[in-house]
Amino acid sequence: MADLQAHAVSVGHASILDGANGGPRLDLRWRAAMIESCLTEANDHWVLADGYAGLDGSEKTVISYVLGMTQGSVIAERLFGAGALVHVDAVLRLLGHLYRAGRPDLIGWAPLPPAPPGQPLPGARILLEAKGTAGRYDSRVAERARAQLKPQPGVRVNRNLRQLALLLGSHAIYAVSVAHFAPGAIGPGGTDRTEDAVWRNFVQDPPPGLDENSSWSEDDFRGLILAATLLPLYAALRDGEIDSPGLPAGLEESSVGYALSPTMTIGLPRAAVDIFEDADSLELLGRSASAGHEQDVRRLARRLSQALPERTVVASETAGVESSWEIGSSASGVIVARAAS
């Protein structure tokens, strides 16, 4: 569960800094609590919790959105090897150009497997539209998602999509992810069964995106995604004190903990926090479109890319944590640590 909560927090909409849902910390806590309240385990699978049926339509819509985004992040990490993934709005706001126009959900970066000596390969840039429903898979949902990734022939490309094309370059992965629930047999040959509706995923690679050259190097693009992921979280979490268990021993050296509730702590990579503590870093969240703003963002991105390894949290870092903790992480370095009740 903590792994899913870490993904839900990592890809959260950039509006956490606008005070939505009662304030930044409350918004993050709400996302983590929503994942826990709507999913439960059955036969080693995630299934829809019983309490979902009693919610009204508007509540179900919000939950489907969060579940879709969370599963999209998990799938991108496990299927494409994404090392960092974040909401598109967070990137466009950081660059100072978020327009009132349609755009997909998530943008990210993934390292490719090692290349033969002397033949370096670029990392994969990812653009993903994530949908979620508490019902069965519906092909019409995937069709709408494909249209959001790449407009149909003859449909004008809006300014947000044009910006994304210039960031992603000509060899990006464009993917549709649809989270849904369905009963029935699971596993090879239907060997694993559950009576509950299991949380499943449909993923599809639509036609290639817009063919543009990108001025962002691989390292700078990766750093941009990390900055858009971690900087808003740092800004939202750095103020305010809550009675908290802190981080478990073994993680304090690599991460800085911020209390989300009396039993839950979010950890951010210490190397990133050291960079963000520079006052100028927070000023980049001001959505300025000045001539020098993009260069400042590039400098921050480059510093992060150089300071953080390709995968900040690895299994060995949590191997020695005592059993009274549940630890979840995303590849961008966000940790959720839940103390046993």
C-alpha positions in Angstrom: 0.0 0.0 0.0 2.8 2.4 0.9 4.3 2.0 -2.6 1.0 3.0 -4.2 0.8 6.0 -1.8 4.3 7.1 -2.8 3.2 7.1 -6.5 0.0 9.0 -5.7 2.0 11.7 -3.9 4.7 11.8 -6.6 2.4 12.4 -9.6 -0.1 14.7 -7.7 -1.4 17.7 -9.6 0.7 20.8 -9.3 -2.3 22.5 -7.6 -1.1 21.3 -4.2 0.6 24.7 -3.9 -2.7 26.5 -4.5 -4.1 25.4 -1.2 -6.6 23.0 -2.8 -8.5 20.7 -0.4 -7.6 22.9 2.6 -3.9 23.3 2.2 -0.9 21.6 0.6 -0.3 19.0 3.4 -3.9 18.2 3.7 -4.1 17.7 -0.1 -1.2 15.2 0.0 -2.6 13.4 3.0 -6.0 13.2 1.2 -4.3 11.5 -1.8 -2.6 9.0 0.4 -5.7 8.3 2.4 -7.8 7.9 -0.7 -5.6 5.1 -2.0 -5.8 3.3 1.3 -9.6 3.6 1.6 -10.5 2.5 -1.9 -8.2 -0.4 -2.4 -7.8 -3.6 -0.4 -5.9 -6.9 -0.9 -7.5 -10.2 -1.9 -5.5 -13.3 -3.0 -2.4 -11.1 -3.6 -4.2 -8.7 -5.8 -5.6 -5.2 -5.4 -9.4 -5.1 -5.4 -12.0 -2.3 -4.9 -12.8 -1.7 -1.3 -16.4 -2.4 -0.1 -17.0 1.2 1.0 -16.7 2.5 -2.6 -20.3 1.5 -3.4 -21.7 3.9 -0.8 -20.1 7.0 -2.3 -21.9 9.5 -4.6 -21.1 10.1 -8.2 -18.9 13.1 -7.8 -16.8 11.3 -5.1 -16.4 8.3 -7.4 -15.2 10.5 -10.2 -12.4 12.0 -8.1 -11.4 8.6 -6.9 -11.3 7.1 -10.4 -9.0 10.0 -11.4 -6.6 9.5 -8.6 -6.6 5.7 -9.1 -5.9 6.1 -12.8 -3.0 8.5 -12.2 -1.5 6.3 -9.5 -1.7 3.1 -11.6 -0.4 5.0 -14.7 2.7 5.9 -12.6 3.2 2.4 -11.4 2.9 0.9 -14.9 5.3 3.5 -16.4 7.9 2.6 -13.7 7.5 -1.2 -14.0 6.8 -1.5 -17.8 8.9 1.3 -19.2 11.5 1.5 -16.4 10.5 5.2 -15.8 13.0 6.8 -13.4 10.8 9.8 -12.8 7.3 10.7 -13.8 5.2 13.7 -12.9 2.0 15.5 -13.9 2.4 17.5 -17.1 1.0 20.6 -15.4 3.9 20.6 -12.9 6.4 20.8 -15.7 4.6 23.4 -17.7 4.1 25.6 -14.7 7.7 25.3 -13.7 8.7 26.5 -17.2 6.2 29.4 -16.9 3.8 28.4 -19.7 0.7 26.5 -18.8 -2.1 27.5 -21.1 -5.9 26.9 -20.9 -5.8 24.1 -23.4 -6.0 20.3 -23.4 -2.9 18.2 -22.4 -2.1 14.7 -21.4 -1.5 13.7 -17.8 2.0 12.5 -17.1 5.5 13.1 -18.5 8.6 11.3 -17.5 12.0 9.9 -18.3 13.4 6.3 -18.3 17.0 5.1 -18.7 17.6 2.6 -21.4 19.6 -0.6 -20.8 23.4 -0.3 -21.1 24.6 0.1 -24.7 27.6 -1.6 -26.2 30.9 0.2 -25.6 31.2 3.4 -27.6 27.5 3.4 -28.6 25.7 5.4 -25.9 21.9 5.4 -26.2 19.6 8.3 -25.1 17.1 7.8 -22.4 13.4 7.3 -23.2 11.1 10.3 -22.8 7.5 9.4 -21.9 4.2 11.1 -22.4 1.3 9.2 -20.9 -2.5 9.7 -20.7 -3.9 8.0 -17.6 -7.5 7.1 -17.2 -9.3 5.4 -14.4 -12.7 3.8 -13.9 -14.2 1.7 -11.1 -16.0 -0.4 -13.7 -14.9 -2.7 -16.5 -12.6 -1.7 -19.3 -14.3 0.4 -22.0 -12.5 0.8 -25.3 -14.1 4.2 -25.7 -12.1 5.4 -22.7 -8.9 4.4 -24.4 -10.0 6.0 -27.6 -10.5 9.4 -25.9 -7.1 9.0 -24.2 -5.4 8.5 -27.6 -7.0 11.7 -28.9 -5.6 13.6 -25.9 -2.1 12.4 -26.7 -2.1 13.1 -30.4 -4.9 15.1 -32.2 -6.6 13.5 -35.2 -5.4 14.6 -38.6 -6.8 18.1 -39.4 -7.2 19.0 -35.7 -5.1 22.0 -34.7 -2.3 21.2 -32.2 -2.7 23.5 -29.1 0.1 25.4 -27.4 0.5 22.9 -24.5 0.9 20.0 -26.9 3.4 22.0 -29.0 5.5 22.8 -25.9 5.5 19.1 -24.9 6.5 18.0 -28.4 9.5 20.4 -28.2 10.5 18.9 -24.8 10.1 15.3 -25.8 11.8 15.3 -29.1 11.2 12.9 -32.0 11.7 9.5 -30.3 9.4 9.6 -27.2 7.1 6.9 -25.9 3.5 7.9 -26.2 1.2 5.6 -24.2 -2.3 5.3 -22.9 -3.0 3.7 -19.5 -6.5 2.7 -18.4 -7.1 1.5 -14.8 -10.2 -0.6 -14.4 -11.7 -3.4 -12.3 -12.9 -6.7 -13.6 -13.6 -10.1 -12.0 -12.4 -13.5 -13.2 -9.3 -15.6 -13.6 -5.9 -14.1 -13.1 -2.4 -15.3 -13.9 -1.1 -17.8 -16.5 -3.9 -20.2 -17.5 -6.2 -18.7 -15.0 -4.4 -20.4 -12.1 -5.1 -17.6 -9.6 -8.7 -16.7 -9.0 -10.6 -14.2 -6.8 -14.3 -13.4 -6.6 -13.6 -9.7 -6.3 -13.2 -7.2 -9.1 -9.4 -6.9 -9.5 -7.6 -3.7 -10.3 -6.3 -4.2 -13.8 -4.5 -2.2 -16.4 -4.8 -1.7 -20.2 -1.9 0.0 -21.8 -1.5 0.9 -25.5 1.1 2.7 -27.6 -0.8 5.0 -30.0 0.7 6.3 -33.2 3.9 8.3 -32.8 3.7 11.8 -31.5 4.7 15.1 -33.0 8.1 15.0 -34.7 10.1 17.8 -33.2 13.7 18.3 -32.2 14.3 19.0 -28.6 16.8 21.5 -27.2 16.9 19.7 -23.9 19.8 17.3 -23.3 19.1 13.9 -21.7 20.5 15.0 -18.3 18.7 18.3 -18.3 15.4 16.7 -19.3 15.7 14.1 -16.5 16.6 16.9 -14.1 13.5 18.9 -15.2 11.2 15.9 -14.4 12.9 15.5 -11.0 12.5 19.3 -10.3 8.9 19.3 -11.3 8.3 16.3 -9.0 10.3 17.2 -6.0 10.3 21.0 -5.8 6.5 21.4 -5.3 6.6 18.7 -2.7 9.4 20.4 -0.8 7.6 23.7 -0.9 4.4 22.1 0.4 6.1 20.1 3.2 8.9 22.3 4.5 6.7 24.5 6.8 4.6 23.3 9.7 5.2 20.8 12.5 3.2 17.6 13.2 3.9 15.1 15.9 5.5 12.4 13.7 7.6 9.2 14.1 10.1 10.6 11.6 11.9 8.3 9.3 13.1 4.8 10.3 16.7 4.2 11.0 18.6 3.5 7.8 16.8 6.0 5.6 17.7 9.2 7.5 21.1 9.4 5.8 19.8 9.5 2.3 16.4 11.2 2.9 14.8 14.1 4.8 11.5 13.3 6.5 8.4 15.5 6.6 5.4 14.6 8.7 2.2 14.0 6.8 0.3 12.7 9.8 1.1 11.3 13.3 1.7 7.9 11.6 3.0 8.8 8.2 6.2 10.5 7.0 7.2 11.6 3.5 10.9 11.4 2.6 12.6 13.4 -0.1 16.1 12.8 -1.3 18.5 14.7 0.9 20.7 15.8 -2.0 17.6 17.4 -3.6 16.6 19.2 -0.3 20.1 20.6 0.0 19.7 22.2 -3.5 16.2 23.4 -2.8 17.2 25.1 0.5 18.7 27.7 -1.8 16.1 30.5 -1.7 16.3 31.0 -5.4 14.9 27.5 -6.1 11.5 28.3 -4.6 11.2 31.4 -6.7 11.1 29.2 -9.8 7.6 28.1 -8.8 6.3 31.6 -9.5 5.3 30.7 -13.0 7.3 33.6 -14.5 7.7 33.6 -18.3 10.7 36.0 -18.3 13.5 35.6 -20.8 15.9 34.3 -18.1 13.4 32.0 -16.4 14.0 28.9 -18.6 17.7 29.2 -18.2 17.3 29.3 -14.4 15.1 26.2 -14.6 17.7 24.4 -16.8 20.5 25.2 -14.2 18.3 23.8 -11.4 17.6 20.7 -13.6 21.2 20.1 -14.3 22.2 20.4 -10.6 19.5 17.8 -9.7 20.5 15.4 -12.5 24.1 15.6 -11.3 23.3 15.2 -7.6 20.8 12.3 -7.8 21.6 8.9 -9.1 19.3 7.4 -11.7 17.4 5.5 -9.0 17.5 7.3 -5.7 15.8 4.5 -3.6 16.9 0.9 -4.0 15.7 -2.2 -2.2 18.9 -2.5 -0.2 18.2 0.8 1.5 15.0 -0.5 3.1 16.2 -4.1 3.7 17.3 -3.4 7.3 14.2 -1.4 8.3 12.5 -2.9 11.3 9.2 -4.7 10.7 7.2 -2.0 12.5 7.4 0.1 9.4 5.9 -0.1 6.0 8.0 1.6 3.4 6.9 2.6 -0.1 8.9 4.5 -2.7 8.8 5.7 -6.3 11.9 5.8 -8.6 12.0 9.6 -8.3 13.1 9.2 -4.7 9.8 10.0 -2.9 9.4 7.7 0.2 6.3 7.1 2.2 7.0 5.6 5.6 4.0 4.3 7.7 4.5 3.4 11.3 2.6 0.4 12.6 -0.5 1.5 14.5 
